[in-house]
Each structure stands twice: as C-alpha cells, then as structure tokens.
Amino acid sequence: MVKAHYAGSCALLLTVAAYWPAAMAQSTAGHPIVLHAAHLLEVDSGRIVTPGEILVEGERITAVGSSVRRPAGAEVIDLGGATLLPGLIDAHVHLFLHPGAEDLQTVEESVPQRTIQALLAARDDLMAGFTAERDMGTEGAGSADTAVRDAINRGLVPGPRLRICGNAIDILGGHEDANGFNPAQHVLSNATYANSSDELVAAIRRQHKQGSDFVKIYETGPDKMSDGVLHTPYQFTAAQLSAAVEEAARLGTVVAVHAMGEPGTLYAAQAGVASIDHATQLSEETMRIMKDKRIPAVPTFTIFEYFARQSTAAAERERAQLEYKIKEFKRQIAAGIPFAVGSDVGPFPHGTQAHEFELMVKYGMKPLAVLQADMINGAKLLGWEGQIGELKPGYFADIVAVPGSPLDDITVVERVSFVMKGGIVEKPPSGTR
C-alpha cells in the first residue's frame, strides 16, 4: 500500500512537472491582441454580432464590435467560424475530489497528494473553458485550497479565477461526518464541526484567518426518497444560519449552503444566504423569498445524472432523486426564481462539466437563460460582477471560442476551442502554438 501511494504521488509530480514549463511559457502578452471570429454573443441581450472582434490590451477588454481598431503591433488571432463568448463559470466545483470512492479518497490520500491533484483539476477545468469557479469545500483538506488559489493568482500554475472556502462546515454526525465508518476508528470528518451559533462563528473566523473567500455550510442530509417525495433533515436552524450570515457579512463575505430540501432550504432563504446549492425541493414560500432576495438556486444536475448512471446498488435511489429533481426544477422555472450554473464536478472528471448547460436546457430552460444564469448571475455570485461574465470594455479578458452558436445548440460549450484568461492565451486555437 505504501509503495502504491508513493508511485501514485510520483506519477502526479511528473505530470505536473511536464506540464508546468509549457504553462509558464504563456506569459502576459506585451502587445495588444485582436480576436476575430465569425460571431460574438452579447450575453445580456442575446444579440449575435457578426462578425465579432475584441481588442484586448493587457488583462482587459478595451473594445468590442463587428470591427475594432488595430493598434500598432497588435497580434490578430483569427478563430474562423467560431463564436466568441465570455469565459464559462462553474459555481460549484470540488477541486480536491476525483472519480472513485469519495470517502476513501479523504482517508487514504494525503493532503499534499490531494493538493497536487487539485492543481491538475484546476488546469483541466481551465482548458475546458472555465475561467472562474467557486470551490465548494476541500472535503477534509482544510485550507489547502488557499495555496491553490494563491498559486494561480501569482501566475505560478494555470487555473481559473477561484473563490474558495476551505472545509465546509457541518454538525456532529452530519452530512460529511464519515458516518459509514466504525466510530471506534475515529475517522476524521470531511467538514469542520460546528454545533451551535457560537461554534459557527468561531469556525468562520478560523477559516477567514486561513484565507477563505466565503463560507460553505451543509444544511441538509442524509437524503431519502419515500413515496416519491424527498425527505432530508435540516442541520442548522434559521437563527443559526442567520448568525453565520451576519458574521460572514462582518468579514465582507457571504454564506453558501448545501441544501437539498425542506425545511432546510426555507431556513437558508430566511437567513439570506448567497446561494442554495442542489435545491432539489423548494416550497412556494422558499421560492417567494428567493425571488425577493435574489438568491439563486444552483441545481447541479450533472452529479445526479452521473451517479444515476452507475452500476451500483445506490443507482436506483439516485435515479429516483433525479426524476423528482427534474419535476421540481420545472416548478422552479415557472416560479421565476434566479439560477446560477454549478456542476459539483470532482466525483466525475474535471473538464467535462459543461454538460451542466445541456442538462439545464434539456429539463426546461432556454439556452440564453442558462448562459445568463452562468455568466451574469455567476459573476455576481462569485463577487466579480462588472468584471467577468460579459464581453464589454473594462471587463477582464476572460474569453472562449466555441464551434457554433450556443443559442442554437447549447452543447457547443462542451467543445471549447480557444481559452483566454486575463489577456493570456491559455488554450490556443488548433494548429497554433
């Protein structure tokens, strides 16, 4: 076992070492860049600009239109028949997880090994077009995501812009508390314990000191289906969640919750959280509050579909939950609540999560509405409103190209052919270096 772990860690290190020189070669452009493509999507209006051009100077966009000026020395990158879009945003990822037994990963793999894997996951997500992400908990790796975020920000490694929370917060015996193990073995929780308002505040303060950008709280679980209806106990009261939201606000940040159903989803909405993730079951009152407070639901269909397709004893239960979720999602769309796009990638392979766009369209949303949920609502949720999520002068040059119009075929976002982040070409078009 020790030899296997050593070999696995060495293989990861060799992979990282092989990739890093190429990544470092993509230095900040010292000259203006003009991107030219057949089309460009204005996300806010849904208007397609034909042809589409963007002038990038430094890390920001300075002009957008069917034709832009070409300063002296400008490099022109012709993307042919592609459509230019803002960089994709995934509001719910787990960089510290990979396919396999999730509970065993956190027991068998060291935090250094998992951190290396997180760096590779961040790279894979960026190459798939995700230029900004919210990492929703390290699943027992503590504040290791602070190091990943900071390395990306310093240009040491490639990856998306990140908002990170460290460990999620849970109650004793709660959703991520190693409940399937022999208690006598004292297997560590994948989350940070807090069993009262005071303990929530203390945990938030510790994580803030360690570099967290926001707070992630598990509000419901375990989940079960009974007579075709989801049942999931709450973990914190509305008053306890309100104390967490108040403390986060004092620190200049927000709280996001894992909340599958009632009454936990109602308590989260009443407390004024930033987002309700998974959000499978929402009452009429919960949806009314979410509309009033502009709290987005983050459905995460991809993870449900992934587990429903597995050949396991639990797959039938997962399929029942997915069917229920689809039905409830249609109610949520009709109620007019806001959405953001998050996939819960990690248990399924990083870099494949753009499938979430396809599923949200499949289950009832229009393609433009999904793109607006991802880019406009996602930018706001991550705290980068007016900085990312649209192709406008003054915004960061986070830009991707896809082979066709996502308004006609949303699946084109699963085939990103070009990625620029902050004015740096991270993934050049095919046939160029």
N, C-alpha and C positions, 0 to 999 in steps of 0.2 A: 504493500500500500504506500509506504514512504517513497519507494522508487518510482511508483506510478505518479505520485503527486509531484515529485522532483522533475520527472520527464515532462509532465504537462506544463509546469511552470517554465521550464527551459524553452519549450516549444513556443509558448506565448511570448517570451522575451525575444526570441529570434525573429518572430513575426513582426513584433513592434520595431525591433532594430532595423529590419529590412525595409520597413515602410517609411520610417522617420526621415531619412535623407531626402527622399522624393517629396515628402510633405514640406520639409523646410525649404526646399527649392522654390516653392510657391510663395515668394516674398511679396511684400506690398509693392504694387505697381508704382513706378516712379514717373509714369506718364498717364495722360487721360486715356480712357478706353471707351469706344463706341460699340455698343452691342446692336446688331441689326438682325431682325428676323421677319418672317412673313407676317406675323401677328403679335399683338400685345394686348393683354387683358387689363382693363380698368376694373378692379375688383369691386369698388364701391358702387359703380353704376352698371356694371355688367357689359360695358361697351367694348367691342373689339376694335382696336386700332390697326389699320392695315396700310402699309407695312408698319412695323413697330421698331422704334430706335430708343436707346437710352444712352445718355452721356454720363460716364462715371469719372469723377475726379477725386482721388484719394479714396476714402472709405464710403463716400456718399454719392447719391444720385444728384446731378445738377440740372439735367434736362430730360424730358420725356416727350415723345410725339411720333408722328409718322416720318419726321426728318428732324435731326438735331444738328447743331453746329459741330464742326470738326476742328478742334483747336490744333495748333501746330504740334506735330509729333504724336498725335493721337493714334492709338492702335485700333483698328477696326476688326471686330470678331463677327464674322458672318455666320449666323446659325441657320441659314437656309429656310426651309419651310416650317420651322418650329414656332411655337407660341411662347412669348415671354410672360412669366408670372413672378409674383413675389415669392421668396423662399417659403417652403412649407413649414408649418408649426405643428409640433406634437405636444399637446398639453398634458399628456400622461404617459411617461416612459419609466422604465426601470433599467438603468444602465448597468446595474450590478447583478442582473439576472440573465441567464441564458437558458435555452431549451434543456429540459431534463428535470429531475426531481427537485423542485424548488426548496423543500425543507432540508434535503440532504446537501444542497449547494452551500447553504449557510452554516452547516455543521462540518462538512469535510474540506471546504476550500478556505484558505487563509484570506485575511483582508488584503494583504499585498497582491495575492494572485487575483482576487476579485477586482481589485483596482486596475490591474493591467487589462483584464477582460472588459472593464468599463471603458477604458480608453479606446479599445478596439471597437466596442459597440458604438461609441460616440462618432468615430470615424465612419463606420458603416452607415449610420443614420444621416450624416452629412452628405455622403456620396449619393444617398437616395433622395437628396433634395431638402432635407430637414435642416434649415439654418437656425432654428430656435426650438428649444424644448424645455419642458418642466419635468425634472426628475422627481418622481413621487415616492422617494424613500429608498435607502440603500439596503433595506432588508437585512439589518444586523451588522452592516459595515460602518456604523457610526457616521462620523463626519468626513469619511474618505472622499465623498463627492465634492467637498470643498477643494481638495487638491486637484481633482479632475477639472472642475470649473476654472480654477485659477491657472492651471497649465494651458488650457485652451485660450483663456483671455490674454495670456502673455505670448501667445503665438508659438509655444513650445510643441504643441501637438494639434492636429486638426480635429475639429468638432464643432457642434452647433453652439450658439449662444445658450447659456444654461441658467435656469433658476433652480436652486437646489434646496433641500430641506433636511438633509441628514437622515437620521432614522425617523420613521413615522412614530406617532405616539398612540399608545394602546393601554387598555386596562389589564390588570392581572387576570389571566385566563381568557383574554380577548382574542380577537381575530388572528393575530400573528404570534401567539404565545406558545408555539411548539406543543400544542395540545395533543398531538398524536404520539408523543414520546412518553416513555416511562418517567413519571415525575421524580423518581428516585435518582435519575441520571442528571437532573438539574440542567437540562438543555436550555441554552440562553434563548430568550425571546428575540424575534426579528424586529421588534419595535422597542421603544422606550416606555417604561411603565409610568403611568400617572393615574391615580385612583380618586382624585378629588380636584377641586378647583385650584387649591394651593399647589398641588403637585403638577398640575398642568402648567401653571405659571412658572414654576421652577424649571420644568423641562424646557419650556420655550426659551427661558433666559439662558440656560446652558447651551442650547443649540444655537442661539443667536451669537453667543460668545465664540462658538466653534465655526461660525461663518455662514449659517443658513440664511437663505433669502426669503423663505416663507415657512409656514407651519403645515404639516400634514397630520391629520388625526383620523384614526379608524373609528367610525361612529356606529357601524353595524356589523353583525356577524355572530355566529355562523348562520348561513342561509339554508333554507329548505323549502321545497315545494310541497304543499298539501292541498289536495282537491283543486289543483290547477292555479293556486294562489301562492305568491311568495310570502314567506314569513321569516323575519330576521330581527333579533332583539337589538335594541339600542344599547350603546355603551356609555354615553355621557348624556346628561340632561341638557335641556336648552340653556339653563342657567350656567352650567359648567362650560358649555361651548361659548356662551357669551363672555365668560371670564377670559377664555383663551383668545377670542376675537379682540377683546379690549386690550389685552396685554400685547398682542401682535401689533395692534394699531399704535400703541405707545412706542413700539420699536420701529414703526414705519413700514410694517409689512402686513400680511394677510394670512388667513387660515383656509386651507382646502380640506375637504373631507371625503373619505371613502364612505359612501352611504348608499346601500342597495335599496332600502325600502323604509316604509313607515313603521313606527313613528320617528325613527332617526332622521329621515330626510326632512320631516317637518321641523324637528328641533334645530337642524342645521340651518334651514331657511330662516327660522325665527331669530337665530343668533346672528345672522348676517354674514355667513361665510362667503368666501370669494368664489367657490365653485362646489358643486355637488357631483362627485365623480362616480360613475356607474349608473346611478339614478334610475334604476330599473322600475321602481314603484314610487309614484308621486301622487299624493291626494290632490283633490281640487284646491284645498286651502294651501297646500305646499306650492302648487303651481301659481296660485294667485300671488303669493309672497315673492316667489322667484321673479315673476313678471314685474312686480312693483319695485323690487330692489335690484333688478337686472342681474340676478345670479344665474350663471349659465349651468346647464347640465352637460356633463362630458360622458357620452354613452358608452364608449369603449366596446363596440360590437366585436372587434376583431378577436379579442381574447376569449369572448364567449364562443364564437364560431370555432376558434382553434381547439378549445377543449371539447366542444360538442362533436368534433370530427375524430377524436381519439378512440382507439380500440381499448377502452378501459371500462371497468365496472361503473365508474362515475359518469361516463359519457351520456348515458340516458338521462341522468339528472341534469347535466349541463344542457342537453337538447331541450328539455322541458323549460328550463330557465330562459334559454334563448327565444323559444316560441312565445313565452309570456312577455319577455322584454320587447320583442317586435310589436306585439299588440299594444303594449303600454306606450311605446315610442310614438305610435300613430296618434294616440291621445295627447301626448305632449306637444307634438307638432300642431295639432288642431287648437290646443290651448294657447299657442303663441309664446311659449317660454323661449328664452335665449339658449343657444347651444355654443359650445366650443368643441374642437376635434381633438380627441386623445385616443390612443390605441391600446395602452397597457402593454406595449412591447417589452420583451425581456424573456418571458416564458416561451414566446415564439421568436423567430430570428430577427435580430435588428436589421434595419434596412428594408424590411418588407412591409412596414406598417401603413404605407399609403393605401393599402386595401381598405382601410377605415373609411376613406372618402367614398369608395364604391359601395360599401355596405350601407352607409347613411343615405345614399341616393336610392339604393335598392329598396330600403324599408320606408321611403316616403318623402325625403327631402329633395328639392330641386338642386341640380348641380351648382348653380350660382349661390344658393343659400348655404350649401355646405362650404364652398370656398370662402364666403363671407364669414361664416362661423369660425373657420380655421384661421383666416388671416387677419380679419378685423377684430373679431371677438378674442381670438387667441393672443394677438398683440396686447390688447387691453388686459387680459387675464395675467399675462406674464409681466406686466408693468412696463411695456415698451410701446404703448400707444403713441402714435405720431412719429415713431422711429423705425418700425418694421411693419410688414403686412400689406403694404401698398407700394406701387411704383410711382413715387412722387418726388419732386425736387426737395432736398433736405433730408430725405429718409436714408437709412443705411442701404448700401448697395448689396442687399441680400436678394439675389435674382436666380431663378431657374428657368430652363427651357424644356418644353415637352413637345412630343411629336403630334401636334394636332390641337384642336380646341377642346378644353375640358367642359365647355358648355354643351357640346355635342356628345362627348364621350369622356366621362369623368375618369375612366381607367387610364387615360394618358398620364395622369400624375404618378402612376406606378412605373413609368418609363422615362424618368428624368434623364436628359442627355447632356445637360450643362448645369454647373453649380458655381455661383459666385457668392462669397460671403464677405461683407465689408470691403468690397472692391478687389478682393483677391480671388483669382480663378482657382477654385478648389478641384473642380472636375472639368477639364477642357472638353470641347466637342470632339467627337470621334474623328480620328485621323490627324489630330494636332497634338503637340506636346506642351 
